[in-house]
Amino acid sequence: MSSNDKKPVVVIGGGIMGLSAAIWLLRSGRAVTLIDPGIARRPASFGNAGVLAACSVVPVTAPGLIAKIPMLLLDPNSPLFVRWSYLPKLAPWLVRYLKHANAADTARISKGLAQLTRDTYAQHKALAGGTPAERWLQSSGYFFAYRSRAAFEADAFAWQLRREAGFIWQEFEGAALRDVDPALGSKVGLGILVKDHGFVLSPGGYVADLREVAASLGASALAAEARAFRFEADGALQAVVTTDGEIETDAAVVATGAWSKMLTAQLGLNVPLESERGYHVMLYGASLKPRQPTSVISGKFVATPMADGVRCAGIVEFGGLDLPPHKPPIELMLRQVKDAFPALTFTHYDEWLGHRPAPSDSLPLIGEVPRHRGIFLAFGHHHVGLTTGPKTGRLLAALVNGETPELDMTPYTPARFAA
């Protein structure tokens, strides 16, 4: 059967993962139906730091994290927030998550992440090149702002993992630091510049253009929710059940981020997945911009120069999918922005709360579901969803088409969570 004779692949989720998979499938000759209830609203992948963070290969669960947690929770300037009413539900996931806070697991996870992140700019150019979406891509370095050399040296383990992943960097202090970026305030004492990165000038505009790219290639779109699957007697996929009826198909991609547990629970998987809630403020009318995406280590946020102003994104909050946004993280971020960039003024800002999909082992799920032929997963990318979306989509397209991907897929297998 030729690709043109096959039923459309149903891609569930319209963020960077779903759109990347859809575009690569369409380019391979497959028909695609895209299901996303957010089509009529602000799309998925709208809110993030916009960094194509090639060197983001270090999971949060680094050695020493457990010892730091009490201090982080008690410090009013800590970027970690827990909504205490949610703690009983969070606890089982948190126990599994913290078991990975050791050197061996961190190194293993880092290698799995590096396979997906290291060529991110090239992957985005391959996805968007020659289309209207390409206008949003900007090559750059990635700058890390530390209060002092001692603070940098305290992160030695993380930088060793980056070195092992093939990254090199330059260090700047004193006058040389101000030459690299005059926007930085005096409380930044050391800067680390890692070259060969990039960023997106408007994540919302980029995703909207990618949706148009998919449509121009023939994708059909349905503003609905996927609720269930229907299978043949042998377990092969027969249809996706949505709030707008059934869609017959023999292949589906689940790319629904932090909302994926409802669907995967029906597939014999028990995925320990939580929302690591992240906030951003978009500063309009900014008087100055950092010269490249800048990770302010003391404040655990990233400041990115974007088309409409400066996007500052970060914070870690555990509170699930349903609790409303919380003011203290936004207030903290604004204080930290002022601390790092004291000369920065702005006319007004927007706030955003997003949900990073965080598996307990900090590695995404990419691949076919065991026991149910024809269902493929693409979620759980934690802090590097935008970074890794195009490559994940390319890998998924290869798997759906029965091809062998170009890298070792073992770290991402959904089978690791088979019930």
N, C-alpha and C positions, 0 to 999 in steps of 0.2 A: 504494500500500500504506500503510495507516495505521500509526502507531507501535505499536499493539497487535498488529499482524499480523507485525511483524518479529521476527527471532530475538533472544534476549537478547544484550546487549552484555557481553562478557567483560572485566572489569576485573581486571588482574593487579597485585596489591599492595594491602595493607590498611592503609597508613599514611595520613597526612593527604591526600596527593595522590589515592590511589585511592579513599578514602572520599568525598572532596569530589566527584570526578568521578561516582562511583556515585550519590550523593544528588541531584546536579543532573540526571543522566540519568533517575533514577526520577521526579523531579518533573516532568520533561518528558513522561512517559508511557512511557518505555522500560523494558523488563525488563532486569535486571542480574544477572549471576553474578559473584560476587567470589571470586577465587582468591588465597589467601595461606597459606603454610605456617606463618606465625607466629600464626594465630588461637588456637591452644591455648597459646601462650607469651606473654611480654611482647610487646605489639604494636610494630610500627614506630611511629616518632614518639614513643615513650615518653620518650626521653632527649634533652633540649635545655634551653635557658635559659627557654623558655616565653614569650619576648617576641614581641609582635606589632610587629615592628620596622619601622615605616613608613619611617623615615629611613635604613635600612641599604641605601644605594644606592651604596656605594663598594666596589669589589672589592678583594681582597687585593693584586692586582697593580697597586699604585699606583706612580707614578714614584719612583725611588730604591730600590725593593725589592732589586734585584740587588746594589747596593753594600752593603746592610745584611746580606745573608745570612751572610757570614763571621763578623761580630760576633754575630749571633743564634745561630749554631751553636756558638760558643766560649763564650758567656756562660752560666754555670750557672743563672742566673735568667731565661733567655730562654724564652718560651712556644712556641718552635719546636723540635720534636724530629724526628729522622730515624732510623729503624731501619736501620742501615748495611747489614745483610744484604739489605735490600730495594732499595737504591739502584740497582743495575744495571737492575732492572725499571722503576724509577721514572723513570730518566734521560730516555727519549724524551718522555714526557709533560711532564716538568719543563722541558725546552728549549722546547716549544711554549707552555707556560704563561707562562714568563718573557718571551717575546717580546711579551706584552701589557703589560708593566710600563713604559708610557710614557703621556704626558699625553693623546694623541689617543685611544688605545684605551681608557684608563680613563674618559674622558668619554663615549665611545660606549657602553661597557658600563653606565655609570651611568644613562644615559637608558633603556636597556633594562630595567634593574632597577626604576627608579622607576615605570614603567608598571604593574608587578606589585605593588609594595609600598605605595604611598602611601595607599591606601584600605583597608588590611588590616583594621582593626577593623570597619569597616562590612561588609566581605565576610564576616568570621567571624560577625557578628550575623545577616547574611542567611542564612548556612548553618545556624546553630544556633538562631536565634531561635524561640521557641515550642516548643522541645524540651528534654528533660532536659539536653542538652549545654550549653545556654546558661548554666547555673549556674556554669560554670568560667571564663567570660569576665569580665575586669575592665578597665575603662578606666583609663588612667593616663598620666603622662608617661614619658619615657625620659631617664634621667640619665647624664651622662658625667663621671666623676671623674678629674681630672688632678692630677698632683703640683704643677704650677705653671702660670702663664700662659705661660711660655716653651714648655712641653710642648704646650699647646694651640695656640700659634702655629705650632709645627712641623707641625701637622696642617692648616694653612691650606688646602691644596689640597682635602683631603677635605671640609672645611666649606664651601668655595666650591661644590663639586658639590651638597651638600645645599641650599645657598641657591638654586642654579639649579633644583633640583627643587621649590622652593616652600616649603621649611622655614625657620622662624624659631625663635629660641631666646633664652633668658635666661641671663645669666652671673652667678655668685655667688662671692664671696670673703669671707674673714674670718668675722665673726659671722653675716652673712647666709647663708653656706654651711652653718653648723651649724644654723641655723633651718630650712633646707630639709630637712636630714636629720641629726639628732643622732648617728646610728649611725656616721657617717664619722669616721675617725681624723685626727690632726693631720698626717699625711703627705699628705692630700688638700688641695691648696691652691686649687683652682679647680673649680667645678662648672658644667656646661652642662645646662640643662633644655630638652628639646624636648617640647612638649605634643602632645596628640592621638595617643597611642599606646595600647597595651593589653598585657595579658599573660594567660596561662592559669594558673589556680590549681593545676591538676594535669594536665599533658599526658597522662599515662597514663589518668586518669579521663575526660578529654575525648575521646580517641580511642575508648575503650571505649563511651562514650555515643553517639558518632557511628556506631559500628558497629551499635548498637541502633536508631538512627534509620533507617539503611539497611534493616535487617531489618524494621522496622515498615512501611516503604514497599514491601516485597515482594522485597527482594534475597535471593537464595540465596547461601550461602557454602560454599566447598569448601576444606578444609585440605589443599592439595596444592601442588606446584610446577609452573609452566608450563615446558615443556622445548623446545617447537618449535611451528611453525605448518604447517598444510596449506593449499595454495592451489588455486584453479581454474586452468585452462589459461591464462587471460588475466591471472593474477596477483592476482585478487581473493581475499580471505581466505575460507576454507571452514571451518576448524576450528582450535582451540587444542589442542595435545597436552599433557596433563598427566601427572603421576605416577599419577593416578587415572583415566586414560582420556582420550578426546577429547571436546571440547565443540564442537558445530557452532555457527558464528556467522558473521556477515558484518561484525562490527565488534569490535575489541578495543583496550583501552587498556593500555599498558605503563607502570606506575608503580612500578617496582621499585628506585628509588634507585641506590645505588652498585653494585648487583648487576645492572644492566641490560645490560652489555656482551654477555653470553652470548646474550641474545635478539636484540639489535640486530645482532650480527654475522651472524645468519642472514637479515637483511633488506637486505643490501647497504650497510650503514653501517659506517664505521670511526670510532667515537666515541672520542676521546681522553679517557677518563674515569678518574679516580682516586678513592680514598677519602681524604678529608682527615679523619683520625681526630680526634674530639673527645671530651673527657672531661667528666663532671660528678661532683660530690659533692653528695648530699642531706643537709643538716645537720638532724637531728631534735632536738627539745627546745631549740631556739634561744632564747637569752636576749633577743634583739632581732632585728628585721628591718629592712632598708632600706625606706623609704616607697614606693618604686617600683623597677622594674627599673633596675639601676645597672651601667653598663659601666665597669669599673676599667681605665683605659687602660694603666697601667704593667704590669698583670698579664695583660692580654688575656683577661679573663674577665668574665662578667656574673653579678651576684648578684640573684636574684629572690625576692620574698616569696611563698611558696606555701602551700597549705592545710596541709601537713604540716611546714613548716619553711622553710629557706632553700636554694634550689637555686643552686649556683655551677657555671657551665659555661663551657668555653672550651678553650684550648690548641689548637695545631696539631701533629699528628704524622703523618708519612708512613711507613706500614708495611703498606699493603695491607689486604685483607679477612681474612686468615687468621692473622696473628701474634696471639698473646695480648696482653691488656692489659699495660701497662708501668707500674711503680710511680713512676718519677721525675716524670711529669706530674701525678699525683695529689699527690705530696709538694710539688711546686712550687705547685700551686693552693692547698693548705692554708696554705702559708707566705704566699702573696699575700693570702688572705682575712684572715689575722691582721694583716697589714700595713695593709690598708685599713679593717678593722673590728676594732680591737684589743679592744673591750669585748665582742665577740660570743663567747659560749660555747655549747656544745651537748653533748648527752648521747652521741650516736653518729651515725655517718653511713654511707650507702651509696655505693658507687662504680659508675660506669657508663662504658662505652666505646661510642661510636656512630660511624657512618660517614657523613660528609657527602659526597654525590655531587658531585664537582668536575670539570666539563668544562674543557678547557684554556683556553677563552675566557671562563669565568666566567658564561656565560649558559645558562639551561636549554633543554632541548629540549621544545617544545610544538607538536604538530601532527601531520599525517598523514605517514607514511613514503612517500617517492617510490618508484615501481615496484610497490608492493604496496598495492592499494586496500583500505582498511578497517582498517589498523593505525595507531593514534595513540600518540604518546609524551608522557609527562608526568614527566620526571625531570631531575636535574642542577641543582637549585636551590641547591646549595652551602650557604651559611649562612642562607638565608631560606626553608627548606622549610615550616616551620610558618607563617611569616608569609604566604606566597603560596599555600598550599594551596587555600583556598576559591576564590580568583579563578582559579587554574589549572584547577580542576575545572569551574568555570562556563564557561571558554573551551573546554575539551575537550568538554563536553556540547554546546555550540553547533556545534563542528566536526563531531562525530559525527552530529549531526542535519542537517548540510548547511547550517547558518546561517553568516552572516558575523559574526565577533566584533566587539566594539565598539572594539578597539584594533589598532594595527599589529602583526601577528604576525611580520613579517620577521626581527626579531632572534633569534627562537627556532626558526626553521625547521630541522627535521631534515635537510633537503636539504644544509645546509652541510657535512655529514659524509658525503655519499654517496661510496662507494668508486669 
